[in-house]
Amino acid sequence: MNTVIWLVAGGLVAVAAFSALHLNVARGLIVTMVIGIFAAYFGGSILSPLFGGIAITGEFNPLALLVASCSALGAFFLTATIYQHVGN
């Protein structure tokens, strides 16, 4: 269940950042959501245990959700910066 919540949170964070900050407009909303979803999965499953959260289990972990959401936001900004410097 945690994994599904991470993926949904990653997609929602990407949509919110895309709408509010108007970055990654050239690549589109779908690509931005895919980046957010992959980053949230990475953050929830790999980075969360490093910060003391549990990995994939049956119970909900708010720390894992926070790490997954921050990972999605960080990936969003990182890819926007790379695209601005290399993609133009």
Secondary structure, 3 states (H helix, E strand, C coil): CHHHHHHHHHHHHHHHHHHHHCCCCCCCHHHHHHHHHHHHHHHHHHHHHHCCCCCCCCCCCHHHHHHHHHHHHHHHHHHHHHHHHHHC
